């Protein structure tokens, strides 16, 4: 898949994360370990309204653990999270979802016995009286309207991943956390995924974990690189991707030029 330079995301200012302290999500002092193995040791991580933020790093860098902590799927052993000015460190995942923190999973999490339409209805149940889009409109957004009455269990991997995204979007999140959404997708489906992401409202912050560097290049205006659970570097996407050390260590290249897919 080739990236149109005219479609690259707009630059983000280093001052933008400051807005997170009043209207976004701020994580401070997060640490999580499994026995003697520390998988996350992060000083701060901020998500401000409208962010288009990618988190990259090698396997085992702590990326999915970070998303799980932000979503509440696991609780960090130390640290604090505030969202929209409220401390949410002890909030359960369902409470965070209702408050506006949505997510997808590395392995699509759908209800196999429900139809695609009913899965989306469940995802948006708490907005049923005032939805941004009807369930069928959300399915149309991800290209599944013609399979609305099909059980989720009958879908291909790519379509299950799109359904997982549709369920998350139906919840009308203000912060959307995506765990490797392009994994296993064809080039056609990856292009649709990018179209969907580009079409999300500007007030919705999106944080993406992704190994597909074409997707990162087309989507992110800010990149955080994790290594062994710690922040290796972060900054404007074009600078991080051009960093020879990042290219060599995390993008599997030997130099900065090759880091531009």
Backbone as CSV, one residue per row, in Angstrom:
resi,resn,N_x,N_y,N_z,CA_x,CA_y,CA_z,C_x,C_y,C_z
1,UNK,0.849,-1.195,0.000,0.000,0.000,0.000,0.884,1.244,0.000
2,UNK,0.651,2.166,-0.919,1.426,3.390,-0.997,0.650,4.537,-0.373
3,UNK,1.381,5.454,0.276,0.767,6.574,0.978,0.831,7.824,0.115
4,UNK,-0.302,8.475,-0.040,-0.357,9.751,-0.746,0.146,10.841,0.192
5,UNK,1.246,11.530,-0.151,1.776,12.569,0.753,0.751,13.637,1.092
6,UNK,-0.214,13.868,0.198,-1.227,14.892,0.466,-2.197,14.458,1.554
7,UNK,-2.180,13.163,1.883,-3.114,12.647,2.881,-2.469,12.451,4.248
8,UNK,-1.206,12.865,4.387,-0.547,12.699,5.681,-1.200,13.595,6.726
9,UNK,-1.230,13.158,7.988,-1.887,13.938,9.038,-1.204,15.267,9.280
10,UNK,-1.976,16.222,9.783,-1.441,17.543,10.088,-0.506,17.464,11.292
11,UNK,0.516,18.322,11.340,1.435,18.312,12.479,0.728,18.626,13.791
12,UNK,1.224,18.056,14.850,0.698,18.323,16.185,1.719,19.146,16.950
13,UNK,1.254,20.109,17.718,2.131,20.935,18.529,2.479,20.219,19.821
14,UNK,3.701,20.453,20.318,4.091,19.866,21.597,3.222,20.394,22.732
15,UNK,2.559,21.523,22.524,1.716,22.079,23.579,0.346,21.417,23.634
16,UNK,-0.028,20.693,22.575,-1.355,20.092,22.555,-1.636,19.194,23.752
17,UNK,-0.675,18.350,24.202,-0.965,17.486,25.355,-1.351,18.252,26.613
18,UNK,-1.002,19.539,26.703,-1.388,20.304,27.889,-2.896,20.326,28.070
19,UNK,-3.634,20.251,26.970,-5.093,20.271,27.054,-5.639,19.008,27.722
20,UNK,-4.843,17.947,27.733,-5.313,16.685,28.292,-5.619,16.799,29.775
21,UNK,-4.941,17.694,30.475,-5.097,17.767,31.922,-6.491,18.243,32.320
22,UNK,-7.198,18.909,31.430,-8.547,19.361,31.773,-9.629,18.616,31.010
23,UNK,-9.337,18.169,29.781,-10.399,17.584,28.964,-10.044,16.232,28.371
24,UNK,-8.873,15.692,28.699,-8.459,14.419,28.141,-8.081,13.428,29.213
25,UNK,-7.130,12.545,28.876,-6.704,11.504,29.809,-5.214,11.680,30.107
26,UNK,-4.874,11.599,31.379,-3.483,11.717,31.811,-3.140,10.524,32.691
27,UNK,-2.097,9.802,32.321,-1.583,8.698,33.145,-0.232,9.116,33.697
28,UNK,-0.029,8.890,34.974,1.225,9.302,35.612,1.738,8.175,36.502
29,UNK,3.033,7.890,36.378,3.687,6.919,37.247,3.170,5.502,37.114
30,UNK,2.818,5.098,35.890,2.268,3.755,35.704,3.362,2.695,35.775
31,UNK,3.091,1.670,36.562,4.015,0.546,36.627,3.229,-0.737,36.777
32,UNK,3.612,-1.732,35.971,2.974,-3.041,36.080,4.024,-4.108,35.821
33,UNK,4.014,-5.141,36.658,4.997,-6.215,36.536,4.300,-7.560,36.702
34,UNK,4.874,-8.564,36.075,4.457,-9.947,36.281,5.621,-10.651,36.971
35,UNK,5.494,-10.811,38.275,6.603,-11.358,39.035,7.795,-10.417,38.946
36,UNK,8.970,-10.924,38.594,10.162,-10.062,38.517,10.243,-9.260,37.214
37,UNK,9.326,-9.536,36.273,9.386,-8.900,34.954,8.517,-7.648,34.929
38,UNK,9.150,-6.488,34.828,8.419,-5.232,34.704,8.064,-5.017,33.238
39,UNK,6.767,-4.936,32.944,6.329,-4.796,31.555,5.905,-3.367,31.226
40,UNK,5.702,-2.544,32.265,5.337,-1.152,32.024,5.889,-0.298,33.153
41,UNK,6.641,0.715,32.784,7.221,1.640,33.755,7.287,2.999,33.074
42,UNK,6.176,3.730,33.160,5.990,4.923,32.350,5.743,6.127,33.238
43,UNK,6.501,7.188,33.007,6.354,8.376,33.831,5.025,9.071,33.556
44,UNK,4.785,9.448,32.303,3.520,10.077,31.941,3.093,9.629,30.552
45,UNK,1.795,9.724,30.319,1.236,9.479,28.988,-0.047,10.274,28.918
46,UNK,-0.155,11.163,27.934,-1.316,12.032,27.850,-2.038,11.855,26.524
47,UNK,-3.370,11.980,26.591,-4.206,11.946,25.404,-5.103,13.171,25.452
48,UNK,-4.935,14.062,24.496,-5.734,15.277,24.424,-6.797,15.119,23.343
49,UNK,-7.886,15.904,23.420,-8.933,15.822,22.390,-8.347,15.990,20.992
50,UNK,-8.759,15.117,20.086,-8.321,15.217,18.705,-6.979,14.602,18.400
51,UNK,-6.296,14.027,19.398,-4.991,13.411,19.151,-5.087,12.314,18.091
52,UNK,-4.052,12.204,17.305,-3.852,11.075,16.407,-2.470,10.529,16.757
53,UNK,-2.447,9.576,17.670,-1.239,9.189,18.393,-0.965,7.705,18.162
54,UNK,0.223,7.379,17.713,0.625,5.982,17.536,1.636,5.604,18.601
55,UNK,1.506,4.385,19.113,2.474,3.817,20.048,3.114,2.630,19.349
56,UNK,4.433,2.685,19.189,5.144,1.620,18.490,6.261,1.088,19.374
57,UNK,6.848,-0.016,18.938,7.931,-0.644,19.685,7.940,-2.123,19.398
58,UNK,9.019,-2.812,19.737,9.109,-4.245,19.474,8.137,-5.030,20.339
59,UNK,7.955,-6.295,19.982,7.133,-7.168,20.813,7.691,-7.186,22.232
60,UNK,6.787,-7.112,23.217,7.205,-7.110,24.603,7.576,-5.740,25.136
61,UNK,7.316,-4.697,24.337,7.688,-3.348,24.771,6.717,-2.761,25.781
62,UNK,5.544,-3.382,25.945,4.552,-2.885,26.898,3.399,-2.143,26.262
63,UNK,3.272,-2.223,24.949,2.257,-1.451,24.236,0.836,-1.886,24.604
64,UNK,0.565,-3.168,24.492,-0.780,-3.645,24.812,-1.081,-3.506,26.300
65,UNK,-0.053,-3.673,27.136,-0.260,-3.461,28.573,-0.679,-2.021,28.834
66,UNK,-0.052,-1.078,28.151,-0.439,0.326,28.302,-1.895,0.528,27.927
67,UNK,-2.330,-0.016,26.786,-3.727,0.153,26.384,-4.672,-0.506,27.380
68,UNK,-4.290,-1.675,27.880,-5.140,-2.365,28.853,-5.277,-1.561,30.143
69,UNK,-4.195,-0.906,30.560,-4.253,-0.069,31.759,-5.147,1.143,31.514
70,UNK,-5.006,1.771,30.356,-5.828,2.943,30.053,-7.311,2.577,29.970
71,UNK,-7.601,1.405,29.420,-8.997,0.980,29.275,-9.555,0.366,30.547
72,UNK,-8.681,0.004,31.494,-9.143,-0.590,32.744,-9.199,-2.099,32.733
73,UNK,-8.775,-2.720,31.620,-8.793,-4.176,31.546,-7.862,-4.795,32.575
74,UNK,-6.729,-4.129,32.815,-5.874,-4.493,33.940,-5.590,-3.223,34.735
75,UNK,-5.264,-3.389,35.997,-4.991,-2.242,36.859,-3.497,-2.167,37.141
76,UNK,-2.919,-1.014,36.844,-1.497,-0.829,37.126,-1.249,-0.954,38.621
77,UNK,-0.098,-1.507,38.959,0.218,-1.703,40.370,0.531,-0.388,41.076
78,UNK,1.022,0.579,40.329,1.204,1.926,40.867,0.791,2.925,39.792
79,UNK,0.549,4.151,40.216,0.230,5.202,39.267,-1.192,5.694,39.385
80,UNK,-1.496,6.729,38.633,-2.812,7.363,38.679,-3.247,7.765,37.276
81,UNK,-4.550,7.619,37.020,-5.129,8.052,35.769,-6.236,9.060,36.050
82,UNK,-6.210,10.160,35.325,-7.304,11.124,35.391,-7.884,11.273,33.998
83,UNK,-9.207,11.405,33.955,-9.910,11.558,32.688,-10.942,12.657,32.844
84,UNK,-10.832,13.657,31.965,-11.776,14.772,32.003,-11.796,15.440,33.372
85,UNK,-10.620,15.458,34.018,-10.492,16.098,35.313,-10.853,15.237,36.502
86,UNK,-11.252,13.973,36.278,-11.657,13.071,37.368,-10.673,11.913,37.491
87,UNK,-10.380,11.504,38.699,-9.519,10.348,38.921,-10.295,9.081,38.597
88,UNK,-9.774,8.278,37.655,-10.477,7.071,37.206,-9.633,5.824,37.430
89,UNK,-8.594,5.942,38.249,-7.643,4.844,38.429,-8.333,3.537,38.800
90,UNK,-9.361,3.606,39.609,-10.032,2.395,40.073,-11.322,2.099,39.306
91,UNK,-11.615,2.864,38.292,-12.834,2.615,37.512,-12.691,1.329,36.713
92,UNK,-13.772,0.563,36.662,-13.793,-0.661,35.884,-13.906,-0.328,34.387
93,UNK,-13.591,-1.298,33.518,-13.653,-1.035,32.074,-15.017,-0.536,31.606
94,UNK,-16.096,-1.119,32.123,-17.431,-0.703,31.684,-17.713,0.747,32.061
95,UNK,-17.254,1.151,33.236,-17.453,2.543,33.654,-16.666,3.480,32.752
96,UNK,-15.447,3.102,32.416,-14.636,3.951,31.531,-15.270,4.026,30.137
97,UNK,-15.804,2.897,29.660,-16.448,2.902,28.350,-17.650,3.840,28.337
98,UNK,-18.451,3.787,29.380,-19.609,4.669,29.443,-19.192,6.127,29.545
99,UNK,-18.040,6.387,30.162,-17.556,7.757,30.303,-16.926,8.281,29.014
100,UNK,-16.611,7.361,28.069,-16.093,7.819,26.788,-14.739,7.276,26.384
101,UNK,-14.261,6.214,27.058,-12.993,5.585,26.681,-13.316,4.248,26.017
102,UNK,-13.256,4.216,24.697,-13.573,3.000,23.947,-12.316,2.310,23.465
103,UNK,-12.466,1.061,23.032,-11.292,0.319,22.594,-11.663,-0.814,21.663
104,UNK,-10.668,-1.253,20.874,-10.739,-2.523,20.175,-9.640,-3.408,20.740
105,UNK,-9.633,-4.672,20.302,-8.713,-5.647,20.875,-7.778,-6.216,19.810
106,UNK,-6.638,-6.707,20.272,-5.670,-7.312,19.369,-6.291,-8.488,18.632
107,UNK,-7.102,-9.254,19.339,-7.891,-10.319,18.729,-9.345,-9.871,18.806
108,UNK,-10.013,-9.670,17.655,-11.347,-9.072,17.649,-12.285,-9.728,18.662
109,UNK,-12.900,-8.891,19.493,-13.807,-9.369,20.534,-15.232,-9.041,20.129
110,UNK,-15.912,-10.014,19.542,-17.305,-9.831,19.141,-18.130,-10.963,19.747
111,UNK,-19.426,-10.784,19.750,-20.322,-11.796,20.285,-20.703,-12.740,19.151
112,UNK,-20.140,-13.952,19.112,-20.288,-14.817,17.929,-21.724,-15.226,17.635
113,UNK,-22.567,-15.314,18.656,-23.936,-15.775,18.432,-24.896,-14.656,18.049
114,UNK,-24.416,-13.414,18.106,-25.261,-12.293,17.725,-25.018,-11.926,16.264
115,UNK,-26.012,-11.314,15.646,-25.805,-10.791,14.303,-24.899,-9.558,14.378
116,UNK,-24.361,-9.175,13.247,-23.518,-7.975,13.204,-24.297,-6.759,13.703
117,UNK,-25.555,-6.648,13.285,-26.365,-5.507,13.696,-26.574,-5.500,15.198
118,UNK,-26.837,-6.659,15.782,-27.059,-6.719,17.231,-25.772,-6.442,18.003
119,UNK,-24.618,-6.856,17.459,-23.345,-6.533,18.119,-23.170,-5.021,18.228
120,UNK,-23.483,-4.315,17.144,-23.349,-2.860,17.157,-24.379,-2.240,18.096
121,UNK,-25.581,-2.801,18.139,-26.599,-2.303,19.074,-26.112,-2.425,20.517
122,UNK,-25.484,-3.554,20.841,-24.961,-3.739,22.196,-23.860,-2.710,22.473
123,UNK,-22.991,-2.486,21.488,-21.902,-1.536,21.672,-22.383,-0.127,21.956
124,UNK,-23.527,0.240,21.410,-24.032,1.597,21.598,-25.248,1.693,22.484
125,UNK,-25.472,0.677,23.333,-26.728,0.632,24.083,-26.925,1.851,24.969
126,UNK,-25.839,2.398,25.558,-26.003,3.505,26.488,-26.210,4.841,25.762
127,UNK,-26.171,4.808,24.417,-26.480,6.010,23.636,-27.718,5.786,22.766
128,UNK,-28.511,4.779,23.110,-29.606,4.406,22.224,-30.645,5.506,22.050
129,UNK,-30.757,6.424,23.032,-31.741,7.499,22.910,-31.197,8.699,22.152
130,UNK,-29.880,8.771,22.007,-29.288,9.916,21.320,-28.021,9.480,20.580
131,UNK,-28.167,8.584,19.600,-26.980,8.066,18.919,-26.439,9.055,17.889
132,UNK,-25.113,9.035,17.707,-24.527,9.790,16.604,-24.959,9.197,15.268
133,UNK,-24.991,7.878,15.214,-25.390,7.166,14.007,-26.235,5.962,14.424
134,UNK,-27.155,5.565,13.571,-27.905,4.349,13.832,-26.972,3.156,13.653
135,UNK,-27.322,2.001,14.236,-26.459,0.823,14.072,-26.182,0.471,12.615
136,UNK,-27.187,0.581,11.762,-26.954,0.230,10.353,-26.038,1.243,9.698
137,UNK,-26.084,2.494,10.116,-25.159,3.494,9.585,-23.724,3.198,10.009
138,UNK,-23.553,2.725,11.247,-22.205,2.368,11.708,-21.678,1.178,10.911
139,UNK,-22.531,0.191,10.662,-22.108,-0.943,9.848,-21.756,-0.503,8.435
140,UNK,-22.507,0.429,7.902,-22.206,0.942,6.563,-20.844,1.645,6.559
141,UNK,-20.543,2.335,7.640,-19.267,3.033,7.759,-18.092,2.082,7.601
142,UNK,-18.211,0.859,8.163,-17.106,-0.102,8.112,-17.284,-1.135,6.991
143,UNK,-18.289,-0.930,6.134,-18.478,-1.801,4.989,-19.165,-3.115,5.270
144,UNK,-19.956,-3.171,6.339,-20.614,-4.430,6.708,-22.135,-4.347,6.667
145,UNK,-22.677,-3.299,6.070,-24.134,-3.147,6.060,-24.821,-4.325,5.370
146,UNK,-24.175,-4.895,4.346,-24.796,-6.010,3.623,-24.720,-7.319,4.402
147,UNK,-24.024,-7.313,5.544,-23.944,-8.506,6.382,-24.581,-8.267,7.753
148,UNK,-25.466,-7.297,7.814,-26.070,-6.913,9.096,-26.741,-8.070,9.799
149,UNK,-27.368,-8.975,9.038,-28.125,-10.076,9.650,-27.318,-11.364,9.768
150,UNK,-26.021,-11.294,9.446,-25.173,-12.478,9.545,-24.634,-12.620,10.964
151,UNK,-24.594,-13.864,11.500,-23.951,-14.049,12.813,-22.480,-13.635,12.749
152,UNK,-21.997,-13.026,13.794,-20.607,-12.567,13.819,-19.634,-13.730,13.636
153,UNK,-20.033,-14.915,14.063,-19.148,-16.081,13.965,-18.865,-16.486,12.526
154,UNK,-19.681,-16.038,11.579,-19.505,-16.433,10.179,-18.584,-15.489,9.413
155,UNK,-18.146,-14.417,10.035,-17.349,-13.421,9.342,-15.898,-13.872,9.179
156,UNK,-15.258,-13.364,8.142,-13.819,-13.562,7.972,-13.073,-12.763,9.037
157,UNK,-11.770,-13.039,9.146,-10.972,-12.312,10.142,-11.034,-10.810,9.907
158,UNK,-10.870,-10.393,8.653,-10.900,-8.969,8.359,-12.219,-8.325,8.706
159,UNK,-13.314,-9.006,8.419,-14.635,-8.463,8.726,-14.906,-8.467,10.229
160,UNK,-14.390,-9.474,10.922,-14.531,-9.468,12.387,-13.791,-8.280,12.989
161,UNK,-12.632,-7.966,12.421,-11.874,-6.817,12.922,-12.647,-5.525,12.652
162,UNK,-13.285,-5.429,11.491,-14.085,-4.247,11.186,-15.312,-4.175,12.094
163,UNK,-15.890,-5.310,12.413,-17.036,-5.322,13.318,-16.614,-4.883,14.720
164,UNK,-15.453,-5.327,15.169,-14.928,-4.894,16.465,-14.799,-3.374,16.503
165,UNK,-14.321,-2.795,15.407,-14.194,-1.336,15.315,-15.571,-0.681,15.311
166,UNK,-16.519,-1.278,14.607,-17.875,-0.720,14.570,-18.516,-0.702,15.950
167,UNK,-18.310,-1.774,16.712,-18.854,-1.832,18.074,-18.263,-0.721,18.928
168,UNK,-16.954,-0.488,18.796,-16.308,0.576,19.562,-16.830,1.943,19.148
169,UNK,-16.987,2.181,17.857,-17.469,3.477,17.374,-18.902,3.720,17.824
170,UNK,-19.711,2.654,17.870,-21.106,2.801,18.296,-21.216,3.325,19.722
171,UNK,-20.194,3.091,20.543,-20.192,3.595,21.905,-19.899,5.088,22.005
172,UNK,-19.662,5.753,20.865,-19.417,7.193,20.800,-18.309,7.640,21.761
173,UNK,-17.145,6.991,21.665,-16.062,7.345,22.591,-15.481,8.717,22.295
174,UNK,-14.980,9.347,23.319,-14.189,10.567,23.140,-12.713,10.214,22.979
175,UNK,-12.340,9.027,23.493,-10.991,8.493,23.302,-11.144,7.067,22.789
176,UNK,-10.540,6.780,21.646,-10.643,5.462,21.037,-9.257,4.823,21.011
177,UNK,-9.126,3.674,21.671,-7.863,2.946,21.780,-7.916,1.739,20.843
178,UNK,-6.991,1.666,19.897,-7.007,0.614,18.880,-5.748,-0.233,18.997
179,UNK,-5.932,-1.530,19.247,-4.810,-2.446,19.432,-4.589,-3.244,18.151
180,UNK,-3.600,-2.833,17.364,-3.218,-3.477,16.109,-4.414,-3.686,15.178
181,UNK,-5.120,-2.620,14.809,-6.328,-2.776,13.994,-6.064,-3.263,12.578
182,UNK,-4.835,-3.112,12.077,-4.548,-3.544,10.704,-3.993,-4.955,10.628
183,UNK,-3.811,-5.607,11.766,-3.203,-6.938,11.776,-4.058,-7.922,10.982
184,UNK,-3.463,-8.565,9.994,-4.156,-9.583,9.217,-5.067,-9.057,8.143
185,UNK,-5.108,-7.737,7.927,-5.992,-7.176,6.906,-5.321,-7.213,5.535
186,UNK,-6.143,-7.335,4.494,-5.658,-7.191,3.129,-5.378,-5.711,2.858
187,UNK,-4.705,-5.435,1.748,-4.456,-4.042,1.384,-5.764,-3.278,1.207
188,UNK,-6.762,-3.949,0.642,-8.065,-3.293,0.454,-8.693,-2.948,1.789
189,UNK,-8.676,-3.900,2.713,-9.257,-3.645,4.033,-8.444,-2.609,4.804
190,UNK,-7.114,-2.615,4.617,-6.286,-1.610,5.281,-6.617,-0.218,4.765
191,UNK,-6.846,-0.102,3.456,-7.258,1.175,2.900,-8.585,1.634,3.463
192,UNK,-9.529,0.700,3.620,-10.819,1.056,4.225,-10.629,1.495,5.664
193,UNK,-9.769,0.782,6.401,-9.496,1.161,7.794,-9.005,2.604,7.871
194,UNK,-8.074,2.973,7.000,-7.556,4.337,7.013,-8.642,5.340,6.645
195,UNK,-9.497,4.981,5.694,-10.614,5.870,5.348,-11.506,6.102,6.570
196,UNK,-11.759,5.030,7.320,-12.597,5.145,8.517,-11.927,6.054,9.539
197,UNK,-10.643,5.823,9.783,-9.923,6.621,10.784,-9.878,8.092,10.385
198,UNK,-9.630,8.352,9.102,-9.593,9.743,8.649,-10.967,10.404,8.753
199,UNK,-12.028,9.600,8.714,-13.370,10.151,8.763,-13.926,10.351,10.170
200,UNK,-13.184,9.934,11.191,-13.658,10.112,12.561,-13.677,11.594,12.925
201,UNK,-14.591,12.003,13.799,-14.698,13.433,14.134,-13.435,13.954,14.796
202,UNK,-13.175,15.240,14.590,-11.928,15.835,15.071,-11.850,15.898,16.588
203,UNK,-12.992,15.852,17.276,-12.964,15.899,18.741,-12.600,14.550,19.356
204,UNK,-12.636,13.483,18.559,-12.338,12.142,19.070,-10.834,11.896,19.015
205,UNK,-10.225,11.624,20.147,-8.811,11.251,20.180,-8.684,9.774,19.828
206,UNK,-7.667,9.450,19.057,-7.432,8.065,18.665,-5.984,7.707,18.969
207,UNK,-5.814,6.625,19.716,-4.481,6.099,20.029,-4.388,4.715,19.407
208,UNK,-3.349,4.494,18.628,-3.234,3.251,17.870,-1.908,2.569,18.184
209,UNK,-1.991,1.269,18.469,-0.798,0.415,18.510,-0.746,-0.293,17.170
210,UNK,0.370,-0.193,16.489,0.401,-0.755,15.137,1.833,-1.082,14.716
211,UNK,1.999,-2.253,14.085,3.284,-2.639,13.503,3.343,-2.289,12.017
212,UNK,2.206,-2.001,11.432,2.107,-1.676,10.011,2.510,-0.213,9.836
213,UNK,3.745,0.023,9.392,4.267,1.382,9.366,3.608,2.264,8.314
214,UNK,3.030,1.680,7.251,2.260,2.489,6.313,1.051,3.102,7.011
215,UNK,0.428,2.327,7.882,-0.732,2.830,8.624,-0.297,3.936,9.578
216,UNK,0.796,3.709,10.287,1.315,4.736,11.197,1.632,6.017,10.425
217,UNK,2.273,5.873,9.262,2.656,7.037,8.466,1.440,7.834,8.024
218,UNK,0.383,7.146,7.646,-0.802,7.824,7.128,-1.700,8.369,8.226
219,UNK,-1.561,7.826,9.430,-2.513,8.153,10.489,-1.975,9.122,11.527
220,UNK,-0.769,8.869,12.037,-0.329,9.516,13.280,0.339,10.858,13.030
221,UNK,0.036,11.828,13.886,0.818,13.058,13.892,1.798,13.089,15.064
222,UNK,1.695,12.106,15.961,2.586,12.012,17.121,2.870,10.541,17.375
223,UNK,4.108,10.215,17.688,4.483,8.820,17.940,5.216,8.723,19.271
224,UNK,4.822,7.733,20.057,5.573,7.348,21.251,6.197,5.986,20.993
225,UNK,7.487,5.874,21.256,8.204,4.608,21.094,8.471,4.038,22.479
226,UNK,7.999,2.812,22.714,8.256,2.122,23.975,9.341,1.068,23.786
227,UNK,10.120,0.883,24.824,11.148,-0.155,24.836,11.260,-0.678,26.254
228,UNK,11.007,-1.991,26.413,11.065,-2.634,27.726,10.191,-1.892,28.736
229,UNK,9.026,-1.490,28.283,8.043,-0.868,29.163,8.252,0.602,29.428
230,UNK,9.322,1.165,28.906,9.642,2.568,29.171,9.572,3.384,27.882
231,UNK,9.394,4.678,28.054,9.400,5.571,26.903,10.827,5.694,26.368
232,UNK,11.018,5.298,25.127,12.317,5.488,24.485,12.403,6.895,23.913
233,UNK,11.357,7.306,23.224,11.270,8.663,22.689,9.833,8.921,22.278
234,UNK,9.483,10.175,22.133,8.231,10.522,21.471,8.366,11.911,20.875
235,UNK,7.454,12.222,19.973,7.507,13.506,19.312,6.716,13.488,18.033
236,UNK,6.816,14.566,17.238,6.118,14.621,15.947,6.475,13.401,15.097
237,UNK,5.484,12.867,14.421,5.650,11.594,13.731,6.784,11.624,12.714
238,UNK,6.879,12.705,11.943,7.895,12.720,10.888,9.310,12.724,11.472
239,UNK,9.484,13.303,12.655,10.806,13.311,13.280,11.144,11.956,13.887
240,UNK,10.176,11.338,14.542,10.425,10.031,15.149,10.709,8.992,14.071
241,UNK,9.941,9.021,12.989,10.147,8.037,11.924,11.479,8.240,11.209
242,UNK,11.991,9.465,11.223,13.265,9.745,10.566,14.466,9.508,11.464
243,UNK,14.234,9.233,12.741,15.318,9.022,13.691,16.030,7.700,13.360
244,UNK,17.306,7.719,13.022,18.001,6.475,12.654,17.963,5.417,13.748
245,UNK,18.026,5.846,15.013,17.993,4.866,16.114,16.646,4.177,16.172
246,UNK,15.573,4.932,15.989,14.239,4.334,15.973,14.097,3.412,14.774
247,UNK,14.575,3.861,13.636,14.486,3.037,12.431,15.208,1.711,12.612
248,UNK,16.415,1.760,13.163,17.211,0.550,13.322,16.624,-0.388,14.366
249,UNK,16.156,0.173,15.480,15.726,-0.652,16.598,14.282,-1.120,16.477
250,UNK,13.397,-0.259,15.927,11.972,-0.549,15.998,11.282,-0.711,14.661
251,UNK,11.853,-0.154,13.611,11.201,-0.269,12.318,11.870,-1.306,11.433
252,UNK,12.920,-1.926,11.962,13.565,-3.000,11.225,14.340,-2.532,10.020
253,UNK,14.864,-1.306,10.065,15.634,-0.767,8.957,17.023,-0.408,9.435
254,UNK,17.846,0.007,8.521,19.202,0.343,8.888,19.466,1.827,8.916
255,UNK,18.467,2.646,8.563,18.726,4.075,8.522,17.456,4.867,8.456
256,UNK,17.585,6.179,8.597,16.418,7.035,8.679,15.633,7.100,7.402
257,UNK,16.314,7.081,6.196,15.582,7.226,4.954,14.606,6.087,4.767
258,UNK,15.020,4.880,5.143,14.164,3.715,4.939,13.018,3.696,5.908
259,UNK,13.021,4.555,6.886,11.923,4.572,7.849,10.694,5.237,7.286
260,UNK,10.793,5.784,6.084,9.637,6.417,5.462,9.033,5.430,4.486
261,UNK,7.921,4.776,4.860,7.386,3.721,3.999,6.993,4.282,2.631
